[in-house]
Amino acid sequence: MRAVTAAIPDIGQLERSHARLRAVIGIRREGVAAPAPHGLGRQVVPDSRMLSPRLHECARTAVHDDERTVCVSWVRPASQGLHSIDVDYGRDSVRLALNLGTRPEFAGRTGYVVVRMIVEHAAVKLREPLRGRRLDVVQPATAVTRSS
């Protein structure tokens, strides 16, 4: 029996790779401006044919100069697609919730492994400008909001 050795990446290399990935999907640290949303993955529109929609984590939001157009980006597995983006207008904030569902061609299938992750974004046109209101994004699991 032969011994198998695997190269263990240096921790600095892992940190640099993680930083590059964060830049690609638009995740940012507080106080650091995120890059413009244009060209971040492919732009998609909601499709109500997606099955069993559930709340999905948003990677980033960006408000355009008109204060009515919001770009929302996320990372998803190949088996899911955008079902809807819910918008709730409040006095002090506007809340967005991103819902992904299972693509019909993957429904009922078991035993497949999807490694590919896809970066996508959608433009949401608000019915009224933000006008100083906060933009909150509802996140899954803990259902906490993240302001941008």
C-alpha positions as CSV (number, residue, x, y, z in Angstrom):
1,M,0.0,0.0,0.0
2,R,1.3,3.4,-1.0
3,A,1.1,6.5,1.2
4,V,-0.9,9.3,-0.2
5,T,0.2,12.8,0.6
6,A,-1.8,15.9,-0.2
7,A,-0.4,19.4,-0.4
8,I,-1.8,21.4,2.5
9,P,-2.3,25.0,1.4
10,D,-0.6,27.7,3.4
11,I,-3.0,29.7,5.6
12,G,-2.0,32.9,3.9
13,Q,-3.0,31.5,0.6
14,L,-6.4,30.4,1.9
15,E,-7.0,33.9,3.3
16,R,-6.1,35.5,0.0
17,S,-8.4,33.1,-1.8
18,H,-11.2,33.8,0.6
19,A,-10.7,37.6,0.1
20,R,-10.9,37.2,-3.7
21,L,-14.1,35.2,-3.3
22,R,-15.6,37.8,-1.1
23,A,-14.7,40.5,-3.7
24,V,-16.3,38.4,-6.5
25,I,-19.6,38.0,-4.7
26,G,-19.6,41.5,-3.3
27,I,-19.4,40.8,0.4
28,R,-17.8,43.7,2.2
29,R,-16.7,44.7,5.6
30,E,-18.3,47.6,7.3
31,G,-16.8,50.9,6.1
32,V,-15.4,49.4,2.9
33,A,-17.3,50.3,-0.3
34,A,-18.5,47.4,-2.3
35,P,-17.9,47.3,-6.1
36,A,-20.6,48.3,-8.5
37,P,-23.2,45.6,-9.0
38,H,-23.1,45.7,-12.8
39,G,-21.6,42.5,-14.3
40,L,-21.9,40.5,-11.1
41,G,-23.1,37.2,-12.3
42,R,-26.0,37.0,-14.7
43,Q,-29.1,39.1,-14.3
44,V,-32.2,37.1,-13.8
45,V,-36.0,37.7,-13.4
46,P,-38.3,35.9,-10.9
47,D,-39.8,32.6,-12.1
48,S,-42.9,31.4,-10.3
49,R,-42.4,27.9,-11.6
50,M,-39.7,27.3,-9.0
51,L,-41.0,24.8,-6.4
52,S,-41.0,25.1,-2.6
53,P,-39.7,28.7,-2.4
54,R,-37.7,29.5,0.7
55,L,-35.9,32.5,2.1
56,H,-32.3,32.7,0.8
57,E,-29.3,34.7,1.9
58,C,-28.5,37.8,0.0
59,A,-24.8,38.4,-0.7
60,R,-25.2,42.1,-1.3
61,T,-27.6,44.9,-2.2
62,A,-26.8,48.2,-3.9
63,V,-29.1,51.2,-4.3
64,H,-28.8,53.0,-7.6
65,D,-28.7,56.8,-7.9
66,D,-32.5,57.1,-8.6
67,E,-33.2,55.6,-5.1
68,R,-35.8,53.3,-6.7
69,T,-33.7,50.7,-8.3
70,V,-32.0,48.1,-6.0
71,C,-29.7,45.5,-7.2
72,V,-29.7,42.3,-5.2
73,S,-27.0,39.6,-5.6
74,W,-26.7,36.1,-4.3
75,V,-24.9,32.7,-4.7
76,R,-27.0,29.6,-5.4
77,P,-26.5,26.0,-6.3
78,A,-27.5,24.8,-9.8
79,S,-30.6,23.1,-8.5
80,Q,-32.2,26.3,-7.4
81,G,-33.6,29.4,-9.1
82,L,-35.1,32.8,-8.3
83,H,-38.8,32.5,-7.4
84,S,-39.5,36.0,-6.0
85,I,-38.3,39.0,-4.2
86,D,-40.7,40.3,-1.6
87,V,-40.7,44.0,-0.8
88,D,-42.3,45.5,2.3
89,Y,-42.6,49.3,2.6
90,G,-42.4,50.7,6.1
91,R,-42.2,54.2,7.5
92,D,-38.5,54.0,8.4
93,S,-37.3,51.2,6.1
94,V,-37.9,49.1,3.1
95,R,-37.5,45.3,3.6
96,L,-36.4,42.9,0.9
97,A,-36.7,39.1,1.1
98,L,-35.1,36.9,-1.6
99,N,-36.9,33.6,-2.2
100,L,-35.3,30.7,-4.2
101,G,-37.0,27.5,-5.1
102,T,-36.1,24.2,-6.6
103,R,-35.9,24.1,-10.4
104,P,-38.6,21.8,-11.8
105,E,-36.1,19.5,-13.5
106,F,-34.5,18.7,-10.1
107,A,-37.8,18.1,-8.3
108,G,-38.1,14.6,-6.8
109,R,-34.6,13.6,-7.8
110,T,-32.4,12.1,-5.1
111,G,-28.8,11.1,-5.0
112,Y,-27.3,13.9,-7.1
113,V,-24.4,16.1,-6.1
114,V,-24.2,19.6,-7.4
115,V,-20.9,21.3,-6.8
116,R,-21.3,24.3,-9.1
117,M,-22.3,27.5,-7.4
118,I,-23.8,30.3,-9.5
119,V,-23.6,34.0,-8.9
120,E,-26.7,35.9,-10.0
121,H,-28.4,39.3,-9.4
122,A,-31.7,40.9,-10.1
123,A,-32.8,44.5,-10.3
124,V,-35.8,45.5,-8.2
125,K,-37.7,48.6,-9.1
126,L,-39.3,50.0,-5.9
127,R,-42.7,51.7,-6.3
128,E,-41.4,54.7,-4.4
129,P,-37.9,56.1,-3.7
130,L,-36.2,55.3,-0.5
131,R,-36.0,59.0,0.5
132,G,-33.7,58.4,3.5
133,R,-35.3,55.2,4.6
134,R,-33.1,52.2,5.5
135,L,-32.9,49.2,3.2
136,D,-33.2,46.0,5.2
137,V,-32.6,42.5,3.9
138,V,-34.3,39.6,5.6
139,Q,-31.8,36.7,6.0
140,P,-32.7,33.0,6.5
141,A,-32.4,30.9,9.6
142,T,-32.2,33.6,12.2
143,A,-34.6,35.9,10.2
144,V,-32.5,38.9,11.3
145,T,-32.3,41.9,9.0
146,R,-29.2,43.4,7.6
147,S,-29.2,47.1,6.7
148,S,-27.3,48.6,3.9
